[in-house]
Amino acid sequence: MSVLVLALVAGAVVGLALGALGGGGSVLAVPALIYLLGFTPAAATTASLLIVAATTATSLYAHARAGHVRWRAGAAFAAAGLLPAALAGAAATRLPQPVLTAAFAAVAALAAVRMLRPATAAPKEVRPLKAAGTGAGLGALTGLLGVGGGFLAVPALVTVLAFEMQAAVGTSLLVITTNSLASLMTRTGGAAGLDWAVVAPFAGAAILGAWDGRRLAAKVSGARLQQVFAVLLLGVAAVMLVDAVV
């Protein structure tokens, strides 16, 4: 199978998961870029940030038109993660590749566990310091590993800021897009060396796949989709962890 076809198929799967689950699909982008398309972990995290930013920005537009984005609260939450995202993005280019791979495996496993756990009830009051700390942590995660962090952003907005689910999904896209762009600003050199003949079709397929994912979510049980995706993520995490330590 040619590299172009692999990029299109992988991008479509990532976008489908993003659109269907409202977050978490981007966790598949990094392992796909490494194991299917031959990117190094550092290059894969940079390329993933580009793909995530493009896909979430497109989805953000659709959610904004539907009135599901809380701009003021989302901007404040994202602002807390801007500096951590930039600093972590700069640090990621200097870390050994096995460390990045192992860290990503841990995050993929965390995403799977999060999806398998029952939803947490929203709090009765919002704690500003906790919200700022959560936003900063999410920004650092995005910058370091090139993941959107929707699997953490959505439940964080529900449990920390007391958002209803639709607003949490829409607002998380604003947070993810902002953090991804902040991290990319510190990786300009790495982005220049990417294979755009692979990254561009991957991103395009992900954007189109996200639209199909939203239609899929309307037809299939969200809980069932999360269970299937969580099992897939656990498998990915196991493979990456073995690759990091062997």
C-alpha positions in Angstrom: 0.0 0.0 0.0 1.4 3.4 -1.0 2.3 6.1 1.6 -0.4 8.4 0.2 -3.1 5.8 0.6 -1.9 5.0 4.2 -2.0 8.7 5.0 -5.5 9.1 3.7 -6.8 6.0 5.5 -5.2 6.9 8.8 -6.4 10.5 8.5 -10.0 9.3 7.9 -9.9 7.0 10.9 -8.5 9.8 13.2 -11.2 12.3 11.9 -14.0 9.7 12.2 -13.0 9.1 15.9 -12.8 12.8 16.6 -16.1 13.5 15.1 -17.9 10.6 16.6 -16.5 10.9 20.1 -16.0 14.7 20.5 -12.4 14.2 21.5 -9.8 11.5 21.9 -9.4 10.6 18.2 -6.2 12.6 17.8 -4.5 10.2 20.2 -4.3 7.8 17.2 -2.5 10.4 15.0 0.9 10.0 16.6 1.1 6.2 16.5 -0.2 6.2 12.9 2.5 8.7 11.9 5.2 6.6 13.6 4.3 3.0 12.8 2.5 3.4 9.5 4.2 6.4 7.9 7.7 6.2 9.3 7.9 9.5 11.3 10.2 9.8 14.3 8.3 10.5 17.6 9.4 14.1 17.6 8.3 14.7 14.0 5.1 12.8 14.6 4.1 15.0 17.6 4.8 18.1 15.5 2.8 16.8 12.5 0.0 15.7 14.9 -0.3 19.2 16.3 -0.8 20.5 12.7 -3.4 17.9 12.0 -5.2 18.4 15.3 -5.2 22.2 14.9 -6.7 22.0 11.4 -9.3 19.4 12.3 -10.5 21.0 15.5 -10.6 24.5 14.0 -13.0 23.1 11.3 -15.1 21.3 13.9 -15.1 24.5 16.1 -16.7 26.4 13.3 -19.6 23.9 13.1 -20.1 23.9 16.9 -20.0 27.7 17.1 -22.7 27.9 14.5 -24.8 25.6 16.6 -24.2 27.8 19.6 -22.3 25.2 21.6 -19.2 27.2 22.3 -18.8 29.4 25.5 -16.2 31.8 24.2 -15.4 33.8 27.3 -15.0 30.8 29.7 -13.2 28.8 27.0 -10.8 31.6 26.2 -9.9 31.9 29.9 -9.4 28.2 30.3 -7.3 28.1 27.1 -5.2 31.1 28.3 -4.1 29.2 31.3 -2.6 26.6 29.0 -0.8 28.9 26.5 2.5 29.2 28.2 2.7 25.6 29.3 1.9 24.5 25.8 4.7 26.6 24.3 7.2 25.5 26.9 6.3 21.9 26.6 6.5 22.1 22.8 10.0 23.4 23.0 11.0 20.7 25.5 9.6 17.9 23.4 12.1 18.5 20.6 15.0 17.9 23.1 13.7 14.7 24.8 15.0 11.3 23.8 12.6 9.4 21.5 12.0 6.5 23.8 10.9 8.9 26.5 8.4 10.5 24.2 7.1 7.1 23.1 6.7 5.9 26.7 5.0 9.1 27.7 2.6 8.9 24.8 1.8 5.2 25.7 0.9 6.3 29.2 -1.4 9.0 27.9 -3.1 6.7 25.4 -3.7 4.2 28.3 -5.1 7.1 30.4 -7.4 8.1 27.6 -8.7 4.5 27.3 -9.3 4.2 31.0 -11.1 7.6 31.0 -13.4 6.5 28.3 -14.3 3.2 30.1 -15.1 5.0 33.3 -18.7 6.3 33.9 -19.2 10.0 33.6 -18.6 12.2 36.6 -21.3 14.4 37.9 -20.8 18.2 37.5 -19.9 20.2 40.6 -22.2 22.7 42.3 -19.6 25.4 42.3 -16.7 26.4 40.1 -13.2 26.7 41.6 -11.1 29.2 39.7 -7.7 27.9 40.9 -8.6 24.3 40.0 -9.8 25.5 36.6 -6.6 27.4 35.9 -4.5 24.4 37.0 -6.4 22.0 34.8 -6.1 24.4 31.8 -2.3 24.6 32.4 -2.0 20.9 32.6 -3.9 20.3 29.5 -1.8 22.9 27.6 1.4 21.1 28.7 0.1 17.8 27.6 -0.8 19.2 24.2 2.5 20.8 23.7 4.6 17.9 24.8 2.9 15.0 23.1 1.0 16.6 20.2 -2.4 15.3 21.3 -5.5 17.5 21.3 -6.4 16.3 24.8 -10.2 16.2 24.1 -10.5 13.1 26.2 -9.3 15.2 29.2 -10.7 18.6 28.1 -14.3 17.5 27.8 -14.6 15.9 31.3 -12.6 18.7 32.8 -15.0 21.3 31.5 -17.9 19.2 32.8 -16.4 18.5 36.2 -14.4 21.7 36.8 -16.5 24.4 35.1 -19.9 22.7 35.4 -20.6 22.8 31.6 -23.3 20.6 30.1 -21.9 18.0 27.7 -22.7 19.8 24.4 -21.1 23.1 25.6 -18.1 21.1 26.9 -17.5 19.4 23.6 -17.8 22.6 21.6 -15.7 24.7 24.0 -13.0 22.0 24.2 -12.4 22.5 20.5 -11.5 26.1 21.2 -9.1 25.1 24.0 -7.5 22.4 21.8 -7.1 24.6 18.8 -5.5 27.4 20.9 -3.1 25.1 22.7 -2.1 23.4 19.5 -1.2 26.7 17.8 0.7 27.9 20.8 2.8 24.8 20.8 3.4 25.0 17.1 4.9 28.5 17.5 7.8 26.9 19.3 8.3 24.1 16.7 8.7 26.2 13.5 12.0 24.5 12.7 10.5 21.0 13.1 7.4 21.9 11.0 9.6 23.1 8.1 11.2 19.6 7.9 8.0 17.7 7.7 7.0 15.6 4.7 4.0 17.7 3.6 3.1 15.2 0.9 2.0 13.0 3.8 0.9 15.5 6.4 -1.4 17.5 4.0 -3.5 14.5 2.8 -3.6 13.1 6.3 -5.0 16.4 7.6 -7.5 16.7 4.7 -8.8 13.2 5.3 -9.1 13.9 9.0 -11.2 17.0 8.4 -13.5 15.1 6.1 -13.7 12.1 8.4 -14.7 14.4 11.3 -17.9 15.3 9.5 -18.7 11.7 8.8 -18.0 10.9 12.5 -20.6 13.4 13.7 -23.2 11.6 11.5 -22.0 8.2 12.8 -22.5 9.4 16.4 -26.2 10.2 15.6 -26.7 6.5 14.6 -24.6 4.5 17.0 -24.6 4.4 20.8 -22.0 6.8 22.1 -21.1 4.4 24.9 -20.5 1.6 22.5 -18.3 3.8 20.3 -16.2 4.7 23.4 -15.8 1.1 24.5 -14.5 0.0 21.0 -12.2 3.0 20.8 -10.9 2.5 24.4 -10.0 -1.2 23.6 -8.1 0.0 20.4 -6.3 2.6 22.4 -5.2 0.1 25.1 -3.7 -2.0 22.3 -1.9 1.0 20.8 -0.5 1.9 24.3 0.8 -1.6 24.8 2.6 -1.7 21.5 4.2 1.7 22.1 5.3 0.9 25.6 7.0 -2.3 24.4 8.7 -0.3 21.6 10.0 2.2 24.1 11.5 -0.2 26.6 12.8 -2.9 24.2 
